[in-house]
Amino acid sequence: MTMAQHSVDEFLERLASSAATPGGGSAAAIMGAMGAALISMVCNVSLGKKGYEAVEGEMLAIRAESERWRLRLTEMVEDDVAAFDGLMAAYKRPKSTDEEKARRSAAIQENLIRATEVPLECARACAAVIALARRASERGYKGVISDAGVGVLSAYAALRSAALNVYINAPSLEDREAAERYVREIDRLVADGSREHEAVFSIVRAKL
């Protein structure tokens, strides 16, 4: 059973425990998946509503994308656990000889890259969900417009949470060019997400 297949109570119990995983990266992925699920809900409720016939095609298209991101973000819960566990295993490798030290160092760097790329991928997915939230909030059924607002807030919280995992791992990378590239991208995603989620919140608030 994967982490995401546990019940909500089981997942939260494990999150609250002293175990290293699941942690903040897994929580970020779940928050992002929740945001995508809420966008799907807005689309599903809008479909078939009187007065919303003209946007049915768009609602179907948005739902197809939000469902794709919901499933991918759900998978990222396990990706985050695997990345972190791999990094911890690398740190525990033997280091008695120069050869062992070199192998350990190489393994750490390899796993640090993965532990940085996984949350970066999560942040990219959340940025896509935020963009979908704007479309859903502009055209979706007004009766569930507040859910579009909750969806965009969930996605943005997830994006910023994922960003923290990029920021904590990038400084330890020996490949400074890659580290700087990761940080530049996450900085841009956070800045763009901040503007966009505020815009969506304003759209939703104006319709309440």
C-alpha positions as CSV (number, residue, x, y, z in Angstrom):
1,M,0.0,0.0,0.0
2,T,1.4,3.4,-1.0
3,M,1.4,6.3,1.4
4,A,-1.5,8.0,-0.4
5,Q,-3.6,4.9,-0.1
6,H,-3.8,5.2,3.7
7,S,-6.8,6.7,5.2
8,V,-6.7,10.4,6.2
9,D,-6.4,9.4,9.8
10,E,-3.6,7.0,9.1
11,F,-1.7,9.5,7.0
12,L,-2.0,12.2,9.7
13,E,-0.9,9.8,12.4
14,R,2.2,8.9,10.4
15,L,2.8,12.6,9.6
16,A,2.6,13.4,13.3
17,S,4.9,10.6,14.4
18,S,8.7,10.8,14.9
19,A,9.3,8.9,11.7
20,A,11.2,10.9,9.1
21,T,8.7,10.1,6.4
22,P,6.1,11.2,5.4
23,G,7.1,14.8,6.0
24,G,6.6,18.3,4.7
25,G,7.2,17.3,1.0
26,S,4.5,14.7,1.2
27,A,2.2,17.1,2.9
28,A,2.8,19.6,0.1
29,A,1.9,17.0,-2.5
30,I,-1.3,16.2,-0.7
31,M,-2.3,19.9,-0.4
32,G,-1.7,20.3,-4.1
33,A,-3.8,17.3,-4.9
34,M,-6.6,18.7,-2.7
35,G,-6.4,21.9,-4.7
36,A,-6.7,20.0,-8.0
37,A,-9.6,17.9,-6.6
38,L,-11.5,21.1,-5.7
39,I,-11.1,22.5,-9.2
40,S,-12.4,19.2,-10.5
41,M,-15.4,19.5,-8.2
42,V,-16.2,23.1,-9.4
43,C,-16.1,21.7,-13.0
44,N,-18.3,18.7,-12.1
45,V,-20.9,20.8,-10.4
46,S,-20.9,23.4,-13.2
47,L,-21.6,20.7,-15.8
48,G,-25.3,20.5,-16.6
49,K,-26.2,23.6,-14.7
50,K,-28.8,25.9,-16.3
51,G,-27.2,29.0,-17.6
52,Y,-23.7,27.4,-17.9
53,E,-24.3,25.5,-21.1
54,A,-21.9,27.8,-23.0
55,V,-18.9,26.9,-20.8
56,E,-19.5,23.1,-20.7
57,G,-16.7,22.5,-23.1
58,E,-14.3,24.5,-21.1
59,M,-15.3,22.9,-17.9
60,L,-14.7,19.5,-19.4
61,A,-11.2,20.6,-20.6
62,I,-10.3,22.1,-17.2
63,R,-11.5,19.0,-15.4
64,A,-9.4,16.7,-17.6
65,E,-6.3,18.8,-16.7
66,S,-7.1,19.1,-13.0
67,E,-7.7,15.3,-12.7
68,R,-4.4,14.7,-14.4
69,W,-2.6,16.9,-11.9
70,R,-4.6,15.5,-9.0
71,L,-3.3,12.0,-9.9
72,R,0.2,13.2,-10.5
73,L,0.4,15.1,-7.2
74,T,-1.0,12.1,-5.4
75,E,1.9,10.0,-6.8
76,M,4.3,12.7,-5.7
77,V,3.6,11.7,-2.0
78,E,5.4,8.5,-2.6
79,D,8.0,10.2,-4.8
80,D,8.9,12.5,-1.9
81,V,9.1,9.6,0.6
82,A,11.4,7.7,-1.8
83,A,13.6,10.7,-2.4
84,F,14.1,11.4,1.3
85,D,14.6,7.8,2.2
86,G,17.2,7.5,-0.5
87,L,19.0,10.5,0.8
88,M,19.0,9.2,4.4
89,A,20.3,5.9,3.2
90,A,23.2,7.6,1.4
91,Y,24.2,9.5,4.5
92,K,24.3,6.1,6.4
93,R,26.7,4.5,3.9
94,P,30.1,3.4,5.4
95,K,32.9,5.9,5.4
96,S,35.8,4.0,6.9
97,T,38.1,4.2,3.9
98,D,38.8,6.8,1.2
99,E,37.0,4.7,-1.3
100,E,33.9,4.4,0.9
101,K,33.9,8.1,1.6
102,A,34.0,8.8,-2.1
103,R,31.2,6.4,-2.9
104,R,29.2,7.9,0.0
105,S,29.7,11.4,-1.2
106,A,28.7,10.5,-4.7
107,A,25.6,8.8,-3.4
108,I,24.7,11.8,-1.3
109,Q,25.0,14.2,-4.2
110,E,23.0,11.9,-6.5
111,N,20.2,11.7,-3.9
112,L,20.3,15.4,-3.1
113,I,19.6,16.1,-6.7
114,R,16.5,13.9,-6.6
115,A,15.4,15.4,-3.3
116,T,15.6,18.8,-4.9
117,E,14.0,17.9,-8.2
118,V,11.0,16.1,-6.6
119,P,9.7,19.2,-4.7
120,L,10.5,21.4,-7.7
121,E,8.3,19.1,-9.8
122,C,5.6,19.4,-7.2
123,A,5.8,23.2,-7.3
124,R,5.4,23.1,-11.1
125,A,2.3,21.0,-10.8
126,C,0.9,23.3,-8.2
127,A,1.5,26.3,-10.5
128,A,-0.5,24.5,-13.2
129,V,-3.4,23.9,-10.7
130,I,-3.3,27.6,-9.8
131,A,-3.7,28.5,-13.4
132,L,-6.7,26.1,-13.7
133,A,-8.2,27.6,-10.6
134,R,-8.3,31.0,-12.4
135,R,-10.2,29.6,-15.3
136,A,-12.6,27.7,-13.1
137,S,-13.3,30.7,-10.9
138,E,-13.9,33.0,-13.9
139,R,-16.4,30.6,-15.7
140,G,-17.6,28.1,-13.1
141,Y,-20.9,27.8,-11.3
142,K,-21.2,30.6,-8.8
143,G,-22.7,28.4,-6.2
144,V,-19.4,26.6,-5.7
145,I,-17.1,29.5,-6.4
146,S,-15.8,29.6,-2.9
147,D,-14.4,26.0,-3.5
148,A,-12.4,27.4,-6.4
149,G,-10.9,29.9,-3.9
150,V,-10.1,27.1,-1.4
151,G,-8.6,25.1,-4.3
152,V,-6.2,28.0,-5.3
153,L,-5.2,28.6,-1.7
154,S,-4.4,24.9,-1.2
155,A,-2.4,24.9,-4.4
156,Y,-0.4,28.0,-3.4
157,A,0.2,26.7,0.1
158,A,1.5,23.5,-1.5
159,L,3.7,25.4,-3.9
160,R,5.4,27.4,-1.2
161,S,5.7,24.3,1.0
162,A,7.4,22.5,-1.9
163,A,9.7,25.5,-2.4
164,L,11.0,25.2,1.2
165,N,12.3,21.7,0.3
166,V,14.1,23.1,-2.7
167,Y,15.6,25.8,-0.6
168,I,16.8,23.5,2.1
169,N,18.5,21.0,-0.3
170,A,19.9,23.2,-3.1
171,P,22.7,24.8,-0.9
172,S,24.2,21.3,-0.3
173,L,24.6,20.5,-4.0
174,E,28.2,20.5,-5.2
175,D,26.9,21.3,-8.7
176,R,26.4,25.0,-8.1
177,E,25.2,25.7,-11.6
178,A,22.3,23.2,-11.1
179,A,21.6,24.5,-7.6
180,E,21.4,28.1,-8.9
181,R,19.1,27.0,-11.7
182,Y,16.8,25.2,-9.3
183,V,16.6,28.2,-7.0
184,R,16.0,30.6,-9.9
185,E,13.1,28.5,-11.1
186,I,11.5,28.1,-7.7
187,D,11.8,31.8,-7.0
188,R,10.0,32.5,-10.2
189,L,7.3,29.9,-9.5
190,V,6.7,31.4,-6.0
191,A,6.5,35.0,-7.3
192,D,4.2,34.1,-10.2
193,G,2.1,31.9,-7.9
194,S,1.8,34.7,-5.4
195,R,0.4,37.1,-7.9
196,E,-1.9,34.6,-9.6
197,H,-3.4,33.2,-6.4
198,E,-4.2,36.7,-5.1
199,A,-5.8,37.4,-8.5
200,V,-8.0,34.3,-8.2
201,F,-8.9,35.1,-4.6
202,S,-10.0,38.5,-5.7
203,I,-12.1,37.1,-8.5
204,V,-13.8,34.6,-6.0
205,R,-14.3,37.3,-3.3
206,A,-16.0,39.6,-5.8
207,K,-18.5,36.9,-6.7
208,L,-19.6,36.1,-3.1
